[in-house]
Amino acid sequence: MVQRIWNFSAGPAVLPEEVLLEARDNLLSLGTTGIGVCEHSHRGKAFVAVAEEAESLCRQIAGIPDDYAVLFLQGGASLQFSMVPENFLDRNATADYLVTGAWSEKAIKAAGKYGSTHVACTGKAENFSAIPTDVSYSEAPAYVHFTSNNTIFGTQFRTEPSGYSDDAFLVCDASSDIFSRPLDISRYGLIYAGAQKNLGPSGVTLVIIRRDLIERGSTDPAEMLQYRTHAANDSMYNTPPTFGIYLMSLVFRWILRQGGLAEIEKANQAKAAILYDFLDSSSLFHATAAAADRSLMNVTFVTGDAEQDAAVVSQASAAGFSGLKGHRSVGGMRASIYNAFPAAGVSALVDFLKQYEAAQ
Ligand SMILES: Cc1ncc(COP(=O)(O)O)c(C=O)c1O
């Protein structure tokens, strides 16, 4: 078999090796059915069992109460940028957005097509290197939207935003930190996440939504764009992304084998500390995110010299560390170390960076 290398990609990202091996076997025959997992009808018994298991494991992992629906949709997190306002933002209403990075900028832009938007805070002046503490909500927002982890800028909310009107519900784009730590679902109206970082392959989007909101949603959008359509049809109104749902169910089982979200969080904290501790002690490299807001998922760092950064990325790549080039809006390096990224890979990167620094 080809040797796998350390993959720091921001997404699609590394998946647990045991999940990939199990999926490999089931590509030819799902269990003993004699039909590969991608070849089963989504309406057949075998796949329906997979989908039901995926939902039930998801509920178990996150303690999702019965008054929330779990949906497996398509169109990525990007479609949710539009689907949320399409369902919940009337032309004469306002939605509040905490703008903490490029993805929340895209989300608020999409909402602007449907109704009014209010910037509750923005970190743009500091190039999104910190989560703003000064947040000011509009009087009666339909909902409050935030991005729990800013994949590009390497910042992460420690806790959910609060202090907005009781009538508003909280919407979260959790694409890059879903199930990386325990979460209290009851604080949210709707959580969405593209799968391709912590949950599985691209092509499936997990949506967790309070059932009363499903009913409240507008009936104006096309059927495919209404949450009620997908909820009423167990996410099978049309052909669902069957392989993605299958792989997600394997990742959910893997999360449970790790001990669930509390253990996953401990592992993520320990893993990120290996890298941040090094960056804090280095005289060449430094982390770009404010210490209090540092992401456990995406560690962004620079040398302060673009040419030097490029040399680091290129030498790292030659040494078997892939995907370290930072997003063009931040520059430098970004190590994405989602749930499935092994601690050994973070230690190996730190060893490499130490050697690089010593050679300067
Ligand atoms: C936080 C966040 N939101 C949204 C997206 C867009 O996701 P998708 O490509 O699934 O539309 C990304 C992609 O990286 C992301 O990191």
The ligand as an SDF file (V2000), in Angstrom:
LIG
                    3D

 16 16  0  0  0  0  0  0  0  0999 V2000
  -16.6990   27.5270    8.5460 C   0  0  0  0  0  0  0  0  0  0  0  0
  -17.0460   27.1670    7.1360 C   0  0  0  0  0  0  0  0  0  0  0  0
  -18.2680   27.4530    6.6730 N   0  0  0  0  0  0  0  0  0  0  0  0
  -18.6350   27.1340    5.4250 C   0  0  0  0  0  0  0  0  0  0  0  0
  -17.7550   26.5240    4.5410 C   0  0  0  0  0  0  0  0  0  0  0  0
  -18.2140   26.2060    3.1530 C   0  0  0  0  0  0  0  0  0  0  0  0
  -18.5290   24.8820    3.1170 O   0  0  0  0  0  0  0  0  0  0  0  0
  -18.9980   24.1230    1.7820 P   0  0  0  0  0  0  0  0  0  0  0  0
  -17.7990   24.0840    0.9090 O   0  0  0  0  0  0  0  0  0  0  0  0
  -19.4290   22.8050    2.3060 O   0  0  0  0  0  0  0  0  0  0  0  0
  -20.0960   24.8980    1.1780 O   0  0  0  0  0  0  0  0  0  0  0  0
  -16.4770   26.1990    4.9900 C   0  0  0  0  0  0  0  0  0  0  0  0
  -15.5400   25.5170    4.0800 C   0  0  0  0  0  0  0  0  0  0  0  0
  -14.3730   25.3560    4.3350 O   0  0  0  0  0  0  0  0  0  0  0  0
  -16.1180   26.5200    6.3100 C   0  0  0  0  0  0  0  0  0  0  0  0
  -14.8890   26.2510    6.7780 O   0  0  0  0  0  0  0  0  0  0  0  0
  1  2  1  0
  2  3  1  0
  2 15  2  0
  3  4  2  0
  4  5  1  0
  5  6  1  0
  5 12  2  0
  6  7  1  0
  7  8  1  0
  8  9  2  0
  8 10  1  0
  8 11  1  0
 12 13  1  0
 12 15  1  0
 13 14  2  0
 15 16  1  0
M  END
$$$$
